[in-house]
Amino acid sequence: MLGEEFYARESTKPLFKTHDLMTVHNLYRFRCIMETIKIVRNHVPISMYDLFKKSERKDDLLITPEPSINFAYNGAYLWNKFIGQSQLRGKFNSLTLSSIKCQLRKFHFKMPSISMTIIIGMT
């Protein structure tokens, strides 16, 4: 039989880092930002596009609706956090989707300590 030390908890961070894997939280943030970008850029689906409002002063920022757990709030909030902490400010319209995706992946691996928080369940 296997002893207690076999079942000891170990950190998975080194494995995730070695194999360039994202945690579930980072995957959620990554997908949420990517879907937001696709919706805002392509205006498809139009029903989702209508949920987002672009800032009139800065075209790469989205105006966040009231805090809630819905996709429109989380997508806009996470996008604004990402664009504010990356070097992409002012370059949104000139970049391809694949270059933004690459920057986003690098951002999550490079700065896990500055990871973006998701506000869920605010009243």
C-alpha positions in Angstrom: 0.0 0.0 0.0 1.0 3.5 -0.6 2.0 5.7 2.3 0.6 9.0 3.4 3.6 10.9 1.8 2.4 9.6 -1.6 -0.8 11.5 -1.3 0.8 14.7 0.0 -0.4 17.9 -1.7 2.0 19.3 -4.2 1.9 22.6 -6.0 1.0 22.4 -9.7 2.5 25.8 -10.5 5.8 24.4 -11.6 4.1 21.9 -14.0 1.8 24.6 -15.4 4.8 26.9 -16.0 7.0 24.2 -17.5 4.3 23.2 -20.0 3.0 26.7 -20.6 -0.5 25.8 -19.4 -3.0 28.3 -18.0 -4.9 27.8 -14.8 -8.7 27.6 -15.0 -9.0 31.2 -13.8 -6.6 32.5 -16.4 -8.3 30.4 -19.1 -11.6 32.0 -18.1 -10.1 35.5 -18.3 -8.4 34.7 -21.6 -11.6 33.4 -23.3 -13.7 36.2 -21.9 -11.4 38.8 -23.3 -11.0 37.1 -26.6 -14.8 36.7 -27.1 -15.3 40.4 -26.1 -12.7 41.5 -28.7 -14.4 39.4 -31.4 -17.8 40.7 -30.6 -16.7 44.4 -30.4 -14.5 44.1 -33.6 -16.8 42.1 -35.8 -20.2 43.4 -34.5 -21.4 39.7 -34.5 -23.6 38.6 -32.9 -25.4 41.9 -33.0 -27.4 41.1 -29.9 -24.2 40.8 -27.9 -22.5 43.8 -29.6 -25.4 46.0 -28.4 -24.4 45.1 -24.8 -21.0 46.8 -25.1 -20.5 50.6 -25.2 -17.2 52.1 -26.5 -15.8 55.1 -24.7 -16.1 58.3 -26.7 -12.7 59.6 -25.5 -10.6 56.5 -25.9 -11.7 54.1 -28.6 -9.9 51.1 -27.1 -11.8 51.2 -23.8 -15.3 49.9 -23.1 -17.7 51.5 -20.7 -18.6 48.9 -18.0 -22.3 48.5 -17.1 -23.4 48.2 -13.5 -21.3 45.5 -11.7 -22.9 42.1 -12.0 -22.1 38.6 -12.9 -23.1 38.8 -16.6 -20.7 38.5 -19.6 -21.1 42.2 -20.7 -19.7 43.4 -17.4 -17.0 40.9 -17.0 -15.9 41.2 -20.6 -15.7 45.0 -20.5 -14.0 45.0 -17.1 -11.4 42.4 -18.0 -10.7 44.0 -21.4 -10.2 47.4 -19.7 -7.8 45.9 -17.1 -5.8 44.1 -19.8 -5.5 47.1 -22.2 -4.5 49.3 -19.2 -1.7 47.0 -18.1 -0.4 46.1 -21.5 1.4 48.1 -24.2 -1.6 47.9 -26.5 -3.2 51.2 -25.6 -4.0 53.1 -28.8 -3.1 50.2 -31.1 -6.3 48.2 -30.9 -7.6 48.9 -34.4 -4.2 48.3 -36.1 -3.5 44.9 -34.5 -4.7 41.5 -35.8 -6.7 39.2 -33.6 -3.8 36.7 -33.5 -1.3 39.3 -32.3 -3.7 40.4 -29.6 -4.2 36.7 -28.6 -0.4 36.3 -28.5 0.0 39.4 -26.3 -2.8 38.2 -24.0 -1.1 34.8 -23.5 2.2 36.4 -22.8 0.5 38.8 -20.4 -1.0 35.9 -18.4 2.3 34.0 -18.2 4.5 37.0 -17.6 2.5 38.7 -14.8 0.6 36.2 -12.8 1.0 38.3 -9.7 -0.8 41.2 -11.4 -3.6 38.9 -12.5 -6.9 40.5 -13.1 -9.6 40.0 -10.6 -13.1 39.3 -11.5 -15.8 41.0 -9.5 -18.7 38.5 -9.1 -21.8 38.8 -7.1 -21.6 42.6 -6.3 -24.8 44.1 -5.2 
